[in-house]
Amino acid sequence: MDTKRLPFVIAEIGINHIGDIDIARQLIDMAKNAGCDAVKFQKRTPEICVPEKQKGRMLETPWGVMTYLEYRHKVEFGKVEYDIIDDYCRQREITWFASSWDIESQKFLRQYDLKYNKVASPMLTNIPLLEIIAEENKPTFISTGMSTYEDIDKAVDLFRKHGCPFTLMHCVSRYPIPDEECNLLVINRLKERYNCPVGYSGHEISVLPPVVAAALGAVAIERHITLDRAMWGSDQAASLEKRGLELVARDSKLVAGILGDGVKRVSPEEKNVAEKLRYFREGGDVE
C-alpha cells in the first residue's frame, strides 16, 4: 500500500458479476473511475465449498430453477475469465486480487502472481487454508467478521510465525448492516491488542461508516460494489453503486488532510486575519 494515499480503497466485486465477464469489466471500470486502488474477487471450488446438504437444494435463479451446486458453478469464474480480468486490470492500471475459499482455489490464484492475498471472514478459522496463504508471504488482508478475539489470536500468531505481513480488517458479517451496528471503535481495540495495521470491511448501505473508519485510522477500506443494488444476488443489497463508491473513495482519502497533524500553530493566513480582527478601542470595546 502507498502510505501517502491511505486509506487503500478496495472495491469488492466478489460474485456481483453473477458469472458475466462483461459485468465484471464494467465493475472494474467503475472502481477505476471512482479512484479505488484495487478490485477484489472471490474464488471457490464449488464441490469443496458447498456443504453436502446444500448441494441438491433447488434454487430459483435468473437462469431458471437449478440446484445450489449448479448455481455456484454458474457464477464461478475459471481460468478463461481470470485471464481476461488479469489482462483488463493491467490495461486499466488497477490492482486486482481475490479471496480464496479453499486450498485448491488459493493454488489456482498463484498463477497470476497477485500482489495481495485476502482471508474472508468465514475462512479466518480455516487453519490449513491460512497456512497455505501465509506461506506465500504476501501482504494479506484478514477480515474478522464472526470472530472472537481467540479466533483472531490464532490467525495473527500463524501469520507472525510465517513472517507474513498482514492487515486486520474490522468487519461485522451482516448483509446489509445498519450503520448503528458497525461498532467502528473496534478498530482502535484491534490496533491496541495486536499492534498491527487495521482496516475496515463494511456491508452497510450508506457511505458514512467507511469515512468514519478512515478518521479512526483505518489504513484500508473495503466495500462491495454493484451496478445496481436491485440486481439478483446475495451481496447486491449490501453494495455501493457508482455514486456511493465515488463518495467513499474520495472522502476517505480526504480525511488525513482534514485531521492534520495535531500540532497547534498559527498559520501565516491566520496572522493576516488577526491583524484585521484583533484590535481594541481605549474603552475596551471590541469591533
C-alpha positions as CSV (number, residue, x, y, z in Angstrom):
1,M,0.0,0.0,0.0
2,D,1.2,3.5,-0.8
3,T,1.2,5.1,2.7
4,K,0.9,8.6,1.1
5,R,-2.5,7.7,-0.3
6,L,-4.1,5.9,2.7
7,P,-6.6,4.5,3.2
8,F,-6.1,1.9,0.5
9,V,-9.6,1.6,-1.1
10,I,-10.6,-1.9,-2.3
11,A,-13.7,-2.3,-4.4
12,E,-15.1,-5.8,-3.6
13,I,-16.6,-7.2,-6.8
14,G,-16.9,-10.6,-5.2
15,I,-19.5,-12.5,-7.1
16,N,-21.6,-9.5,-8.0
17,H,-20.6,-10.1,-11.6
18,I,-23.1,-13.1,-11.4
19,G,-20.9,-15.0,-13.8
20,D,-20.9,-12.4,-16.5
21,I,-17.4,-11.2,-17.6
22,D,-18.9,-8.1,-19.2
23,I,-20.4,-7.1,-15.9
24,A,-17.0,-7.7,-14.3
25,R,-15.4,-5.4,-16.7
26,Q,-18.0,-2.7,-16.0
27,L,-17.4,-3.0,-12.3
28,I,-13.6,-2.8,-12.8
29,D,-14.2,0.4,-14.8
30,M,-16.5,1.8,-12.1
31,A,-13.8,1.2,-9.4
32,K,-11.0,2.7,-11.5
33,N,-13.0,5.7,-12.5
34,A,-14.0,6.3,-8.8
35,G,-10.4,6.4,-7.7
36,C,-10.2,3.0,-6.0
37,D,-6.8,1.4,-5.5
38,A,-7.8,-2.2,-6.2
39,V,-10.7,-4.6,-7.1
40,K,-11.2,-7.9,-5.4
41,F,-13.0,-11.1,-6.4
42,Q,-13.9,-14.3,-4.7
43,K,-12.6,-17.7,-5.8
44,R,-14.2,-21.0,-4.8
45,T,-14.2,-24.7,-5.8
46,P,-17.9,-25.3,-5.6
47,E,-17.6,-29.1,-4.9
48,I,-15.4,-28.3,-1.9
49,C,-17.1,-25.1,-0.6
50,V,-20.8,-26.1,-0.8
51,P,-21.9,-28.3,2.1
52,E,-23.3,-31.7,1.1
53,K,-26.7,-30.9,2.5
54,Q,-26.9,-27.7,0.3
55,K,-25.7,-29.2,-3.0
56,G,-29.1,-30.6,-4.1
57,R,-31.2,-27.7,-2.7
58,M,-33.3,-26.2,-5.5
59,L,-33.0,-22.5,-6.2
60,E,-34.9,-20.0,-8.3
61,T,-32.3,-18.1,-10.4
62,P,-32.4,-15.7,-13.4
63,W,-31.4,-18.7,-15.4
64,G,-34.2,-20.9,-14.2
65,V,-34.6,-23.4,-11.4
66,M,-31.4,-25.3,-10.6
67,T,-29.6,-26.9,-7.7
68,Y,-27.5,-24.8,-5.4
69,L,-24.3,-26.5,-6.6
70,E,-25.3,-25.7,-10.3
71,Y,-25.8,-22.1,-9.3
72,R,-22.4,-21.9,-7.6
73,H,-20.8,-23.2,-10.8
74,K,-22.9,-20.7,-12.9
75,V,-21.4,-17.7,-11.0
76,E,-17.9,-19.0,-10.6
77,F,-15.1,-17.7,-12.9
78,G,-12.4,-20.0,-14.1
79,K,-9.1,-19.6,-16.0
80,V,-10.6,-18.1,-19.1
81,E,-12.4,-15.4,-17.2
82,Y,-9.5,-14.7,-14.8
83,D,-7.1,-14.4,-17.8
84,I,-9.4,-11.7,-19.1
85,I,-9.6,-10.0,-15.7
86,D,-5.9,-10.1,-15.3
87,D,-5.3,-8.5,-18.8
88,Y,-8.1,-6.0,-18.4
89,C,-6.8,-4.8,-15.0
90,R,-3.4,-4.3,-16.4
91,Q,-4.9,-2.2,-19.2
92,R,-6.9,-0.1,-16.8
93,E,-3.9,0.1,-14.4
94,I,-5.7,-1.1,-11.3
95,T,-4.6,-3.9,-8.9
96,W,-6.7,-7.0,-8.6
97,F,-6.7,-9.9,-6.1
98,A,-9.1,-12.4,-4.7
99,S,-10.1,-14.1,-1.5
100,S,-9.9,-17.9,-1.8
101,W,-12.4,-20.1,0.0
102,D,-10.4,-23.4,-0.3
103,I,-6.8,-24.5,-0.8
104,E,-7.4,-25.5,-4.4
105,S,-8.6,-22.0,-5.2
106,Q,-5.6,-20.4,-3.5
107,K,-3.3,-22.6,-5.6
108,F,-5.2,-21.6,-8.7
109,L,-4.7,-17.9,-7.9
110,R,-0.9,-18.3,-7.7
111,Q,-0.6,-18.4,-11.4
112,Y,-1.4,-14.7,-11.6
113,D,1.4,-13.5,-9.2
114,L,-1.0,-11.3,-7.4
115,K,0.3,-8.5,-5.1
116,Y,-2.1,-9.2,-2.2
117,N,-4.0,-12.0,-0.5
118,K,-7.2,-11.9,1.3
119,V,-8.7,-14.0,4.1
120,A,-12.5,-13.7,4.0
121,S,-14.2,-13.7,7.4
122,P,-15.7,-17.2,7.1
123,M,-12.2,-18.5,6.4
124,L,-10.5,-17.0,9.4
125,T,-10.7,-20.2,11.4
126,N,-9.7,-22.5,8.4
127,I,-6.1,-23.1,9.7
128,P,-5.0,-25.3,6.8
129,L,-6.0,-22.6,4.3
130,L,-4.4,-19.9,6.4
131,E,-1.1,-21.8,6.4
132,I,-1.1,-22.0,2.6
133,I,-1.8,-18.3,2.3
134,A,0.8,-17.2,4.9
135,E,3.4,-19.4,3.3
136,E,3.3,-17.1,0.2
137,N,4.5,-14.2,2.4
138,K,2.4,-11.6,0.5
139,P,0.7,-8.7,2.3
140,T,-2.7,-10.1,3.4
141,F,-5.9,-8.5,4.4
142,I,-7.6,-10.6,7.1
143,S,-11.3,-9.9,7.7
144,T,-12.5,-10.5,11.3
145,G,-16.3,-10.8,11.0
146,M,-17.9,-13.6,13.1
147,S,-14.7,-14.0,15.0
148,T,-13.8,-13.8,18.7
149,Y,-10.5,-12.4,19.9
150,E,-9.4,-16.0,20.5
151,D,-10.1,-16.8,16.8
152,I,-8.1,-13.7,15.7
153,D,-5.3,-14.6,18.1
154,K,-4.7,-17.9,16.4
155,A,-4.7,-16.3,12.9
156,V,-2.4,-13.5,14.0
157,D,0.0,-16.0,15.6
158,L,0.0,-18.1,12.4
159,F,0.9,-15.1,10.1
160,R,3.5,-13.9,12.5
161,K,5.0,-17.4,12.7
162,H,5.5,-17.3,8.9
163,G,6.7,-13.6,8.9
164,C,3.8,-12.8,6.6
165,P,2.7,-9.1,6.7
166,F,-1.0,-8.6,7.3
167,T,-3.7,-6.0,7.9
168,L,-6.6,-6.9,10.1
169,M,-10.0,-5.7,8.7
170,H,-12.7,-4.9,11.3
171,C,-15.9,-6.4,9.9
172,V,-19.4,-7.3,11.1
173,S,-20.8,-10.1,8.9
174,R,-24.4,-8.9,8.3
175,Y,-25.7,-8.1,4.8
176,P,-26.6,-5.3,4.8
177,I,-25.8,-3.9,8.2
178,P,-27.4,-0.9,9.9
179,D,-24.9,1.9,10.5
180,E,-25.5,1.8,14.2
181,E,-24.2,-1.8,14.4
182,C,-20.9,-1.1,12.6
183,N,-19.1,-0.8,16.0
184,L,-16.2,1.1,14.5
185,L,-14.4,1.6,17.8
186,V,-13.3,-2.0,17.5
187,I,-10.7,-0.6,15.0
188,N,-9.0,1.0,18.0
189,R,-9.2,-2.2,20.1
190,L,-7.7,-4.3,17.3
191,K,-4.8,-1.8,16.9
192,E,-4.1,-1.9,20.7
193,R,-4.4,-5.7,21.1
194,Y,-2.4,-6.7,18.0
195,N,-0.1,-3.7,17.3
196,C,-0.7,-4.0,13.6
197,P,-2.3,-2.1,10.7
198,V,-6.1,-2.2,10.9
199,G,-8.7,-1.5,8.1
200,Y,-12.4,-1.8,7.7
201,S,-14.5,-4.1,5.5
202,G,-18.1,-2.9,5.5
203,H,-21.5,-4.1,4.3
204,E,-23.7,-1.1,5.1
205,I,-25.8,0.8,2.6
206,S,-24.6,4.3,3.5
207,V,-21.3,6.0,2.7
208,L,-20.6,7.4,6.2
209,P,-19.1,4.4,8.1
210,P,-16.0,4.0,5.8
211,V,-15.2,7.7,6.2
212,V,-15.6,7.5,10.0
213,A,-13.3,4.4,9.9
214,A,-10.7,6.4,8.0
215,A,-10.9,9.1,10.7
216,L,-10.2,6.4,13.3
217,G,-7.1,5.4,11.4
218,A,-8.2,2.6,9.2
219,V,-5.4,2.0,6.6
220,A,-7.7,0.1,4.2
221,I,-11.3,0.4,3.3
222,E,-13.2,-2.4,1.5
223,R,-16.7,-2.1,0.2
224,H,-18.8,-4.4,-2.1
225,I,-19.8,-2.7,-5.3
226,T,-22.6,-3.3,-7.8
227,L,-24.0,-1.8,-11.0
228,D,-27.5,-1.9,-9.3
229,R,-28.5,-2.9,-5.8
230,A,-31.7,-4.4,-7.2
231,M,-29.8,-6.9,-9.3
232,W,-30.1,-10.6,-8.4
233,G,-27.6,-11.9,-5.9
234,S,-27.0,-12.3,-2.2
235,D,-24.5,-9.4,-1.9
236,Q,-26.1,-6.8,-4.2
237,A,-28.2,-5.1,-1.5
238,A,-25.1,-4.6,0.8
239,S,-23.1,-3.0,-2.0
240,L,-22.4,0.5,-3.2
241,E,-23.5,1.8,-6.6
242,K,-21.4,4.2,-8.7
243,R,-22.1,7.5,-6.8
244,G,-21.7,5.9,-3.4
245,L,-18.4,4.4,-4.4
246,E,-17.2,7.7,-5.7
247,L,-18.0,9.4,-2.4
248,V,-16.3,6.7,-0.3
249,A,-13.2,6.7,-2.4
250,R,-13.0,10.5,-2.4
251,D,-13.9,11.3,1.1
252,S,-12.0,8.6,2.9
253,K,-8.8,9.9,1.3
254,L,-9.6,13.5,2.3
255,V,-9.7,12.5,6.0
256,A,-6.0,12.6,6.7
257,G,-5.6,16.1,5.4
258,I,-8.7,17.3,7.3
259,L,-7.4,15.7,10.6
260,G,-3.9,17.3,10.2
261,D,-1.0,16.5,12.5
262,G,-2.5,17.7,15.8
263,V,0.1,20.4,16.3
264,K,-1.4,23.7,17.4
265,R,0.1,26.5,15.3
266,V,-0.9,29.9,13.8
267,S,-0.5,29.9,10.1
268,P,0.5,33.0,8.0
269,E,-3.1,33.2,6.8
270,E,-4.3,33.3,10.4
271,K,-1.8,36.0,11.2
272,N,-3.2,38.1,8.4
273,V,-6.7,37.7,9.7
274,A,-5.5,38.5,13.3
275,E,-4.2,41.8,12.1
276,K,-7.6,42.7,10.7
277,L,-9.7,41.4,13.6
278,R,-7.6,41.7,16.8
279,Y,-7.7,45.3,17.8
280,F,-9.3,47.1,20.8
281,R,-10.5,50.6,21.5
282,E,-9.4,52.5,24.5
283,G,-12.6,51.8,26.3
284,G,-12.2,48.1,25.8
285,D,-14.8,47.7,23.2
286,V,-14.1,45.1,20.5
287,E,-15.2,45.6,16.9
